[in-house]
Amino acid sequence: MDTKALLKKVRKIEIKTRRLSDHIFGGEYHSTFKGRGMTFSEVRQYQFGDDVRSIDWNVTARYNEPYVKVFEEERELTMMLLVDISGSKLFGTTNQFKDEIVTEISATLAFSALQNNDKVGLILFSDHVELFIPPKKGKSHALRIIRELLEFKPSSNKTNIAEALKYLTNVMKKKAIVFVLSDFLDDGYDRTIKIVGNKHDVTGIRVYDEREEHMINLGLVQMLDSETGRVALVNTQSKKVRNAYGDYYRDRVTYFKETFTKAGCGILDCRVDESYVRKLLGYFKRRG
């Protein structure tokens, strides 16, 4: 993709996702992810309806009229986006690939965080961490994240979620809001997600295509494994082959849901042909 085409695509995603974060998700995000507590802001004169427990008696005695302490939420939080960029991201049978939906969801979350003056960082991973962008604020920072999501070329097509989670624990010493975006066709991360879930507020967003759920009977088909690069002839007429694939897929989905839930993390399914806006909004409202 040349620079002009890339900038045009970044701008298109910015317009769409920023509108969503401004008008829909900004407030929901704020109410869902609370700050670290309340911090003192100022003292002002007592007004009808104020809680008497907030009266500052020292200032009241000094001025001979009631004054109250005003507190505000100490908000500044950090969001980390962990995005799977392995080979399976380029699967899609409807109007969009999985990686396009992942980019839009990531951009919406990033702008929602920035609208609330929170920092945003990015980890792109395959079977190892491909790129780490430390958390920062600002529109230019959010646009860089979008550019990397669109343009970055991984050195590996394989997936290792555990490695990405381990890396997160090493670079993020303070509590963060963490979104892991993947199809979760992986396993072996149960111990790591427990550690991460104990320290951070974690949500796994599974992005998938409906055609991945079942193998269709198309006869003898040459298939490419997008993660290993292996090509094989598969007899999709065989019920045994189709059932084996279905079992494999369901096992991975069940593993993801059970592992994240046991670790105290949130889970969200987003199919590429469904509205991720509705899914995200529903998730925020349930948690708020």
Secondary structure as the mmCIF struct_conf table of DSSP 4:
data_model
#
loop_
_struct_conf.conf_type_id
_struct_conf.id
_struct_conf.beg_label_comp_id
_struct_conf.beg_label_asym_id
_struct_conf.beg_label_seq_id
_struct_conf.end_label_comp_id
_struct_conf.end_label_asym_id
_struct_conf.end_label_seq_id
HELX_RH_AL_P HELX_RH_AL_P1 THR A 3 LEU A 20
HELX_RH_PI_P HELX_RH_PI_P1 SER A 21 PHE A 25
HELX_RH_AL_P HELX_RH_AL_P2 GLY A 26 THR A 32
BEND BEND1 PHE A 33 PHE A 33
BEND BEND2 ARG A 36 ARG A 36
STRN STRN1 GLY A 37 GLN A 45
TURN_TY1_P TURN_TY1_P1 PHE A 48 GLY A 49
HELX_RH_3T_P HELX_RH_3T_P1 VAL A 52 SER A 54
STRN STRN2 ILE A 55 ILE A 55
HELX_RH_AL_P HELX_RH_AL_P3 TRP A 57 TYR A 63
TURN_TY1_P TURN_TY1_P2 ASN A 64 ASN A 64
BEND BEND3 GLU A 65 GLU A 65
STRN STRN3 TYR A 67 GLU A 74
STRN STRN4 THR A 78 ASP A 84
BEND BEND4 SER A 86 SER A 86
HELX_RH_3T_P HELX_RH_3T_P2 GLY A 87 LEU A 90
BEND BEND5 THR A 93 GLN A 96
HELX_RH_AL_P HELX_RH_AL_P4 LYS A 98 GLN A 115
TURN_TY1_P TURN_TY1_P3 ASN A 116 ASN A 117
STRN STRN5 LYS A 119 PHE A 125
BEND BEND6 SER A 126 HIS A 128
STRN STRN6 VAL A 129 LYS A 136
BEND BEND7 GLY A 138 GLY A 138
HELX_RH_AL_P HELX_RH_AL_P5 LYS A 139 GLU A 151
BEND BEND8 SER A 155 SER A 155
HELX_RH_AL_P HELX_RH_AL_P6 ILE A 161 VAL A 171
BEND BEND9 LYS A 174 LYS A 174
STRN STRN7 ILE A 177 SER A 182
HELX_RH_AL_P HELX_RH_AL_P7 ASP A 190 LYS A 199
BEND BEND10 HIS A 200 HIS A 200
STRN STRN8 ASP A 201 TYR A 208
HELX_RH_3T_P HELX_RH_3T_P3 GLU A 210 GLU A 212
BEND BEND11 GLU A 213 HIS A 214
BEND BEND12 GLY A 219 GLY A 219
STRN STRN9 LEU A 220 LEU A 224
TURN_TY1_P TURN_TY1_P4 SER A 226 THR A 228
STRN STRN10 VAL A 231 ASN A 235
TURN_TY1_P TURN_TY1_P5 THR A 236 GLN A 237
HELX_RH_AL_P HELX_RH_AL_P8 LYS A 239 LYS A 262
TURN_TY1_P TURN_TY1_P6 ALA A 263 GLY A 264
STRN STRN11 GLY A 266 ARG A 271
TURN_TY1_P TURN_TY1_P7 VAL A 272 ASP A 273
BEND BEND13 GLU A 274 GLU A 274
HELX_RH_AL_P HELX_RH_AL_P9 TYR A 276 ARG A 287
#
